[in-house]
Amino acid sequence: MAVFLISGEESLISQELSTLVAQLVGEDDRMLIVEEFDASDSAFYIAAVADALGTLSMFSDRRIVVVRNVQHLDTAALAVFVEGLLVKVDSSEVVITSTGKVPKALSTVLKELGVNEIGASSGVGAKDRQNWVESHLVEAGVNCAPDAVRLILQWFGNDTNRLAGLIGTLNSAYGVGTKLSRDDVEVFLGQAGAVPPWDLTDAIDAGNTSLALTTLHRFLGSDNHPLTALTMLANRYSQMMRLDGHEIRSNSDAAQLLGVKDYPAQKLLEQYRVLGGDGVAQALSLLATADTDLRGAKDWEPELVMEVLIARLSRLGGSRSREKKTVSRRR
């Protein structure tokens, strides 16, 4: 029988796990055929997992063994688990979840067994998350207009686990397959979810001041202190400044220099090339001024200090981008 590995973001793994186990159980009695173990639980006992993998069910002709959080297995437990997978009875189906890197010994045996891998991630960029939302809506039979999809994406922000509940509500209210408009969806949306930091930085990079300010308010409304936003932005522009004076030819070069992954390195390098060294220095000066203002140098509310900062950073990025486009056209 099949072996499944669900890996990715913790908030999304539970959704994928629930869906998969429900499909595997089908019309059978879940209580009779599903055994669940959690390696992060203090009461976890690896011998019980090995026993479940290696013995026939007393109540059914098959068994589904779920082992959560295998990234917590120590060396001894991992060895027992790997051996159990290799000698498991054919009637057992195994579902494994991991929020961290899967240990090499386990990864090797899973490949030998022909593991079915399921990614539980909404991606790192806006386009990735839009594709993730659209795919989940389609799979659930929710037929949304494009502007409704964009509204949902904006609504859940970084709280990806909210999508499953919304999908259930929409299908209950309208029925599977009904074409839904923005208005149809909006009436079921509650308070907006947390904003991922890159939504704010993307808006600033694009020079979209209105969107940047809207995103700032949502970010601060998610229990984030203005100093948190300031620190995040200061770190980002400081990383851009580290690129100054180096011969960076590719995203990989930038990633190696900054010690980050390729995608965030790409975003930093793109904006550095828009601003140039002088522009980054100007941005850091704006950030330093905002820092002193937040600490009492100016008698303004913290939100106002951040609004002014975000507007100035956004205009800086937008004006530099327009200048480069103008020079490019003249050439």
N, C-alpha and C positions, 0 to 999 in steps of 0.2 A: 504494500500500500504506500501512498505518497508521503513525502516529508516536505514541510513548508517552513520557510524562514521569513519572518516579518521583521524588518529593521527600519530604523529611522527615528522620527520625532516621537517622544513619549506620548504626547497628547493625541497623536494620530494612530499609534499602534493599536490602542484599545478599540478604535473604530474598525480597523482592518481585521483585527482578531475576532471581534464579535460577528462581523459579516462572514468571514471564512468559516468559523465554527458552525454558524447557523446553516451554511450551505452544506457542510460535511455531515451534519446531523440529519438534515432533511426532515422526514416525518417520524424518525425514531425518537425514543425517549432520551433526552439529553442526560438526565440523571443516571441512566443506566450505562451509557457508553462513553461519557466524557470524564476524564480524570485530569485535574489541573494542579500544577505545582508552580511555585514562585521562588526562584533562587535568591531573591532579595529578602525573603521572609526569614526571620530568626528561627522559625520552626521547620525550615526546609531540611529535608533528609534525602540525600541522593540515592540511598538504597531503595527508597520507595519508588523513585522514578525508574530505576533499573528493573524493579519487580514488575511495574506496570508495562514496561516495554517488552519484557520477556515472557509474559504469561498471557494465556487466553482469558477473555472476559467470561465471568460466570453467568452473566445475564444476557449476553448478546453474541452474535457471531463476529463482531468487530469492536474495536476500541479506538478512541481518539485521545491521545496523550498530549496535553498542552504544557509546555515548560516555558515560563516567562523569565525574562531578564537573565539570560545565560551569561551575560557579561560579568555577572557576580560570582560565577563558579570559580573556586580556587583550583589549583593544579590537580589535587587528588580527586576532587569531585568531577572535574572535567574529564579525567581519564576514565572514570567509571561511566560517565554519560556517553562518551565516545564508544566505549566497549558495548554499552547497552544498545546503542543505535545499530551497531554492526550485527548484533545477534537478535534483534527484535523480531517478534513473530510477524508473519506476513499480513495478518489481519489488523495490525495496528497502524493507524495514521498518526503522524507526529507533527505538531505545530510548535515552532520555537520562535520566541521573540527576543530582540536585542536592541537596546538603545545605544550601545557602544560598539566598538570594534569586535567582531566575532573572533575568538581565539583561533590561531592558525590550525591547531590540531582538529578543532571542530569543523572549521571551514573545509579542510581537506576531506574529511569523511562525508560531509554533506554533499560535496561535489561528486564523490564516488556513488552516493546514493541517488543522485539525480535530483537534488533539491529544487523545489519551486520557490523562487525568491519573490517577495512582495515588498515593494518600497513604500514606506509610510512617511512621505515627505512632501511638503507643498512647494519645495524649491526655494531658491535664495533671491530671485528677482521678481518684479511685478508680473512679467510675462509668464514665468514659471507658475506662479500662484494662480494666475487667471486660467491657465491650461488645467491646473489641478482642480480648480472649482468646476470648470466646464465638464471635465471628464467624470467627476463624481455626480454632477447633476444628471448627465446623460445616462450613466449606469443606473441611477435610481428612477429613471423615467420622468424627470422633471424637465419640462420643455420651456426654457426661459428666453425671452427676447434679449438681445445683446446688452441693452442698457440696464436690464434687470440683473444680468450677470455681474456687470461692473458695480452695481449698487451692493450686491451681496459681498463682493470682494472687498469693497470699501468698508462695509459694515463689520465683518468679522475680524478685520485687521490681522493681528497676530494670534488670535484665539481660534485656531483652526478646528478645535474640537466642538465649536458651536455649529458647524455646518450640518452635521448629522441630524441634530435636533430640528434645525430649520427645514431640512429635506423632508423629514417625517411629518412636520406640521403642514407643509405645502401639499404633500400628497394626500394627507387626510382631508384638507380643506377643499381641494380642487379636483382630486383624482389624478391617477398616473397618466401622463401624456398630454394633459391639458396645456395649451399654449398660454404662458403667463407673462403679463406685462410688468413694467416697473411698479405701477400702482398696485397690482395684485400682490406683489412680493412685499412692498414697503409696509403694508398694514400689519405684517407679522414680525417686523424687525423691532427689537427692543433697543436698549442702549448699545451704542457702538462698542466694538471690542478694542483691545489694546492695539496701538499702532507700532509696527516694526520700525526700528530706527531708519532703515534704508528708504522708507516712504518719505521721510522728512528730507534726507540728504538728496534723494533723487529729484524732489521738487526744487530744492535750492540749486542743484547742478543745472537743471533745465531753465533756471531763471524765471520760474513760474511763481511769482510772489504771492498771488492769491491762494494758490494751492498750498504753498509752503506755510503760510500763516494758518490756514485751516488745519493742516496736519499738525502744526505745532500745538494748537489748542487741544486737539485730540490726544496728542502725546502727553501733554501736561495734565489732561483730564483723566489719564490712566494711572494716577498716583505717582507720576514722575515729577520730581522736584526740578525747577528751572536749572539748578546747578548740574543736575544729571544730564540735561540736554546740552548745556554749555560744555561740560567735560567731554561728552561724546564728540561734539563738533571740534573742540580743540585738539583732541587726539587725532581726528581725521585729517585736519589741515596740517598738523605736525608731521603726520606720515607723508603727506604730499611734499612738504618741505624737505624731507629726507631724500626725495628723488632728485632734488635740485643739485646740479653739478655732476650727476652721474650719467654715463652713457647707457641709457635704457633703450633697448631695441625691441623688447617684447614684453608681454604680460608676465611671462615666466621670469624674466630678468627682474621685473619689479617685485614679483612675489618672493624671489630669493632674497632680495635686498631688504624687504620689509618684514619678512618672516610670516607672511600670510598666504592664504590660498589664492589660486589664479583669478577667481572671479572678483573678489574684493580688490585684488591688486589691479585688475583691469579697470574697475570703476575709479580707483584713485589715480591711475595713470592717465585715463581719459580726461579727468577734470584738471589734473596738473597741466596737461598740454593745452587746455583751454585757458587757464589762468596765467600760466607761466610763473616763474619765480617771484616776480614783482607782485602779481596778483595774489599769490599764496601769502606773501609777506603782509600785504594789505589786509587780507582776511584774518590773519593772526593778530594784527593790530586791533581790528574791530573786536575780536574775541577777548583780548586783554582788557580793552575798555569796558566791555560788558561785564567782565569778571569783577572789576573794581566797583562798577555801578551796582551789581548784585550784592556786594558786601558793604554797601552804605555810602559810596562816594556820591551818589545821586539820589535825591528823594523821590524815586519812582517805585511803583509796584513792580515786583520781579517779573510778572507777566509782560508788562510794558517794556521793560528792558529787553526781554527776549524777543518780543515782537519787532522792535527796532533793529535788533541784531539780525534776525532772520531776513527781514526786508532788505537790509543792506547787503548781506551775503548773497541773497538771491539776485539783486540788481547787479552786483559785482560779477557774478557768474554769467548772467544774461548779457551784459554789455560786452564782456570779453569775448563771448561766443560770437556776438554780432560783428565785432571788430575783425575777428579772424575770418569770418565768412566774407566780409567786404573786401579784405585784402586778397583772399583767394580768388574772388570773382575778377578783381582788377588784373590779376596775373593771367 
